[in-house]
C-alpha cells in the first residue's frame, strides 16, 4: 500500500483527490474498510482511490461527502478529476462542452457521448480496447453533468437514422439507449432530430461535427479523427458548418416525428425488455 507521504497532491487532480479523501477519512477516525461499509463500497476500492489508482465516480464522491461531512468538497473536485482523465487531445473539447451555452451536433453512426447510456458508452469504448473500461466509461458519463448545471446548455442532436439500427452492445443495450433518447422528449434543453434514410444526399455526408456556441466568445467547430481533435474558430469554417447544420435540421424529421421513429425502431427491431431478438 502506498503511504500518504508518497502521494504528491500536486502531481495531478487525481492525486489531489486521493490526498483529500484520505485526509478527510483520517480526520473522521475511520479506516478504509469502515468508510467503505458506510458508503457501500469495498475498503479496497477506497484504498485504490486514495492512492490515485482508481478514478472516483460522481456517486462515490457524493456518498463520501455525505459520510464524512465535507460540505461537498469531493463532489466539486470530481469534475476536474474526470476531465483530467480524458485523452489529452479531447480535454479541450470537454472544456468547450462545459462552457458552451449551446451545443449542436450531427452524428453519422452513433449517439453523441452526452446522451449515451452507461451500457452503450461501455460498448463503444470497449470496441477495440477494454483496458480500464470501467474508469473510461465513468469519465465519459461524467461529461453529462453539464445538464445538471444551474444554466445548462441547449443541446441539439441531428442523428442519422443509421445510428438507430447500428446494433451497439446488443439488443438490450440498444433498447435502453433509444428509450433514453425518448426520455429527453419533454426536456426543452435537449432536442433530437433524426435524419431519415429518405433524405438522400445531405449536407453532412462529409462526416460528423459539432458546433459550440458561447455567450461572449466566437463559435467553435469541432471535428474528430482517430485519436485527434480538430477545433477551430476560423470564420469561414464556422460559417460553412453553421449553414450545413441549418440544412441538416431542415432535412431531418421534426422532434415529434423523430421520437415516433425512434419508438418504432426500438419496439420493432429491439423488442420488449427481456425478448430474444435475432
JOURLIN-V6539 format. One record per residue. N is the residue number from 0. RES is the residue in three letters. PHI is phi in radians with two decimals (none if undefined). NEAR is the number of other C-alpha atoms within 8 Angstrom. D_CENTER is the distance of its C-alpha to the mean C-alpha in Angstrom with 1 decimal. Layout:
n,res,phi,near,d_center
N,RES,PHI,NEAR,D_CENTER
N,RES,PHI,NEAR,D_CENTER
This chain:
n,res,phi,near,d_center
0,UNK,none,2,32.1
1,UNK,-1.35,6,31.2
2,UNK,-1.39,6,33.1
3,UNK,-1.06,8,31.8
4,UNK,-1.17,5,34.0
5,UNK,-1.51,6,32.4
6,UNK,-1.74,10,28.9
7,UNK,-1.53,9,28.7
8,UNK,-1.14,11,26.5
9,UNK,-1.60,7,26.5
10,UNK,-1.26,7,25.3
11,UNK,-2.95,8,21.5
12,UNK,-1.01,11,19.1
13,UNK,-1.16,10,18.7
14,UNK,-1.10,15,22.5
15,UNK,-1.10,12,23.0
16,UNK,-1.04,15,20.8
17,UNK,-1.05,13,22.9
18,UNK,-1.07,14,26.0
19,UNK,-1.18,9,25.3
20,UNK,-1.05,10,24.5
21,UNK,-1.13,10,27.8
22,UNK,-1.06,8,29.7
23,UNK,-1.18,10,28.7
24,UNK,-1.13,13,29.4
25,UNK,-1.17,9,32.8
26,UNK,-1.13,7,33.7
27,UNK,-1.48,7,33.3
28,UNK,1.27,6,35.5
29,UNK,-1.96,10,33.2
30,UNK,-1.41,8,32.8
31,UNK,-1.04,11,29.5
32,UNK,-1.14,11,30.6
33,UNK,-1.10,9,31.6
34,UNK,-1.13,14,28.3
35,UNK,-1.02,13,26.5
36,UNK,-1.10,10,28.9
37,UNK,-1.18,8,28.2
38,UNK,-1.70,10,24.4
39,UNK,1.17,6,24.5
40,UNK,-2.23,9,23.3
41,UNK,-1.32,9,25.7
42,UNK,-1.10,12,27.6
43,UNK,-1.16,8,26.7
44,UNK,-1.15,10,23.0
45,UNK,-0.98,13,24.0
46,UNK,-1.12,9,26.0
47,UNK,-1.14,10,23.4
48,UNK,-1.20,12,21.1
49,UNK,-1.11,13,24.3
50,UNK,-1.77,13,25.1
51,UNK,1.06,11,21.8
52,UNK,-1.87,7,21.6
53,UNK,-2.55,9,18.5
54,UNK,-1.41,10,15.2
55,UNK,-1.27,8,15.3
56,UNK,-1.66,10,12.8
57,UNK,-1.08,9,12.5
58,UNK,-1.08,6,14.9
59,UNK,-1.00,9,17.2
60,UNK,-1.09,12,17.5
61,UNK,-1.14,11,18.4
62,UNK,-1.17,9,20.9
63,UNK,-1.20,11,22.5
64,UNK,-0.99,14,22.8
65,UNK,-1.16,10,24.6
66,UNK,-1.22,9,26.8
67,UNK,-1.74,9,27.8
68,UNK,1.09,7,28.1
69,UNK,-1.48,9,26.2
70,UNK,1.25,6,25.5
71,UNK,1.47,10,21.7
72,UNK,-1.07,8,22.0
73,UNK,-1.28,14,19.6
74,UNK,-1.14,11,16.9
75,UNK,-1.26,8,17.4
76,UNK,-1.43,9,17.2
77,UNK,-1.12,13,14.2
78,UNK,-1.08,9,11.8
79,UNK,-1.13,9,14.1
80,UNK,-1.07,12,14.2
81,UNK,-1.06,11,10.5
82,UNK,-1.10,11,10.7
83,UNK,-1.20,10,14.0
84,UNK,-1.57,8,12.8
85,UNK,-1.21,10,10.9
86,UNK,-0.95,6,13.5
87,UNK,-0.90,6,16.0
88,UNK,-1.23,8,15.8
89,UNK,-1.78,10,12.1
90,UNK,-1.06,11,12.6
91,UNK,-1.11,8,14.3
92,UNK,-1.15,10,11.7
93,UNK,-1.08,10,9.3
94,UNK,-1.15,8,12.5
95,UNK,-1.09,9,13.2
96,UNK,-1.02,10,10.1
97,UNK,-1.21,8,11.3
98,UNK,-1.72,7,14.8
99,UNK,-1.17,12,14.9
100,UNK,-1.60,11,16.8
101,UNK,-2.58,11,15.8
102,UNK,-2.11,14,13.3
103,UNK,-2.05,10,14.9
104,UNK,-2.33,12,13.6
105,UNK,-2.00,13,15.8
106,UNK,-2.12,14,14.6
107,UNK,-1.41,10,17.4
108,UNK,-2.14,9,16.5
109,UNK,-2.72,9,13.1
110,UNK,-1.24,9,10.6
111,UNK,-1.07,9,8.1
112,UNK,-1.00,8,4.5
113,UNK,-1.24,8,4.1
114,UNK,-2.09,9,6.7
115,UNK,-1.39,11,6.6
116,UNK,-1.39,10,8.6
117,UNK,-1.04,8,9.0
118,UNK,-1.17,8,12.0
119,UNK,-1.17,13,10.8
120,UNK,-1.07,13,8.0
121,UNK,-1.09,11,10.9
122,UNK,-1.18,10,13.3
123,UNK,-1.20,9,11.9
124,UNK,-1.23,12,11.4
125,UNK,-1.66,9,14.8
126,UNK,-1.08,7,16.7
127,UNK,-2.14,5,18.7
128,UNK,-2.44,7,17.9
129,UNK,-1.78,8,17.6
130,UNK,-1.16,4,18.4
131,UNK,1.03,6,16.3
132,UNK,-1.13,11,14.0
133,UNK,-1.07,7,13.4
134,UNK,-1.16,9,12.4
135,UNK,-1.14,11,10.2
136,UNK,-1.16,12,8.3
137,UNK,-1.07,9,8.3
138,UNK,-1.14,13,7.2
139,UNK,-1.11,11,3.9
140,UNK,-1.15,14,3.7
141,UNK,-1.11,11,5.6
142,UNK,-1.08,11,4.2
143,UNK,-1.24,10,4.7
144,UNK,-1.14,8,8.1
145,UNK,-1.07,10,9.3
146,UNK,-1.34,7,10.4
147,UNK,-1.72,7,12.6
148,UNK,-1.16,7,14.4
149,UNK,-1.04,4,18.1
150,UNK,-2.18,4,17.7
151,UNK,-1.22,10,14.3
152,UNK,-1.27,11,14.0
153,UNK,-1.37,11,15.4
154,UNK,-2.09,10,13.0
155,UNK,-2.03,12,14.8
156,UNK,-2.23,12,13.9
157,UNK,-1.71,14,16.9
158,UNK,-2.18,15,16.4
159,UNK,-1.11,14,19.2
160,UNK,-0.99,10,21.0
161,UNK,-1.01,9,20.8
162,UNK,-1.15,11,17.1
163,UNK,-1.29,11,18.4
164,UNK,-1.74,8,21.0
165,UNK,-1.20,8,19.2
166,UNK,-1.38,8,19.2
167,UNK,-1.72,10,16.2
168,UNK,1.46,11,16.7
169,UNK,1.73,7,19.9
170,UNK,-1.02,11,21.1
171,UNK,-1.12,10,19.7
172,UNK,-1.11,11,16.1
173,UNK,-1.16,14,16.7
174,UNK,-1.09,13,18.4
175,UNK,-1.12,9,15.7
176,UNK,-1.19,11,13.1
177,UNK,-1.18,12,15.8
178,UNK,-1.10,10,16.8
179,UNK,-1.12,10,13.4
180,UNK,-1.08,10,13.8
181,UNK,-1.17,10,17.3
182,UNK,-1.12,7,16.4
183,UNK,-1.47,9,15.0
184,UNK,-1.03,13,18.5
185,UNK,-1.65,5,20.1
186,UNK,-1.65,7,17.5
187,UNK,-1.17,7,19.1
188,UNK,-1.43,8,16.1
189,UNK,-2.09,10,14.1
190,UNK,-2.19,13,16.3
191,UNK,-2.14,13,16.2
192,UNK,-2.20,15,19.1
193,UNK,-1.72,13,20.0
194,UNK,-1.55,14,22.1
195,UNK,-1.32,9,24.8
196,UNK,-0.96,8,26.7
197,UNK,-1.22,4,29.8
198,UNK,-1.24,9,28.6
199,UNK,1.15,5,30.0
200,UNK,-1.10,5,29.7
201,UNK,-2.48,9,27.1
202,UNK,-1.30,9,25.9
203,UNK,-1.91,10,22.7
204,UNK,-1.10,6,24.5
205,UNK,-1.18,5,23.9
206,UNK,2.49,7,20.2
207,UNK,-1.19,11,16.7
208,UNK,-2.80,11,16.1
209,UNK,-2.15,11,14.4
210,UNK,-2.11,13,16.5
211,UNK,-1.96,15,15.7
212,UNK,-1.97,12,18.4
213,UNK,-2.28,11,19.6
214,UNK,-1.18,6,22.5
215,UNK,-2.31,4,24.8
216,UNK,-2.09,6,23.4
217,UNK,-1.10,7,23.7
218,UNK,-1.16,10,21.1
219,UNK,-1.99,11,19.1
220,UNK,-1.75,14,18.6
221,UNK,-2.23,13,16.1
222,UNK,-2.18,10,16.7
223,UNK,-2.34,10,15.7
224,UNK,-1.98,7,18.1
225,UNK,-1.32,4,18.2
226,UNK,1.27,6,17.1
227,UNK,-2.65,8,17.6
228,UNK,-2.06,11,16.3
229,UNK,-2.35,8,18.7
230,UNK,-1.46,9,18.2
231,UNK,-2.64,9,21.5
232,UNK,-1.92,10,23.3
233,UNK,-0.95,6,26.4
234,UNK,-1.00,6,28.0
235,UNK,-1.19,6,29.1
236,UNK,-1.16,10,25.7
237,UNK,-1.08,13,24.1
238,UNK,-1.09,8,27.0
239,UNK,-1.10,8,26.8
240,UNK,-1.27,10,23.1
241,UNK,-1.13,9,23.4
242,UNK,-1.12,8,26.4
243,UNK,-1.03,10,24.7
244,UNK,-1.16,11,21.9
245,UNK,-1.04,8,24.6
246,UNK,-1.18,10,26.3
247,UNK,-1.13,13,23.3
248,UNK,-1.14,11,22.8
249,UNK,-1.22,7,26.6
250,UNK,-1.40,9,26.7
251,UNK,-1.34,12,23.9
252,UNK,-1.17,13,24.7
253,UNK,-1.11,8,24.7
254,UNK,-1.03,11,21.9
255,UNK,-1.17,8,24.3
256,UNK,-1.18,8,25.5
257,UNK,-1.12,12,22.0
258,UNK,-1.09,12,21.3
259,UNK,-1.14,8,24.6
260,UNK,-1.17,8,23.9
261,UNK,-1.03,11,20.6
262,UNK,-1.11,11,22.6
263,UNK,-1.09,8,25.4
264,UNK,-1.12,11,23.5
265,UNK,-1.03,13,21.8
266,UNK,-1.39,10,25.3
267,UNK,-1.40,7,27.4
268,UNK,-1.61,8,25.4
269,UNK,-1.96,12,23.5
270,UNK,1.17,12,26.1
271,UNK,-1.43,6,26.2
272,UNK,-0.95,6,24.3
273,UNK,1.59,5,26.3
274,UNK,-1.21,6,28.0
275,UNK,-1.64,5,28.7
276,UNK,-1.91,7,27.6
277,UNK,-1.26,2,29.3
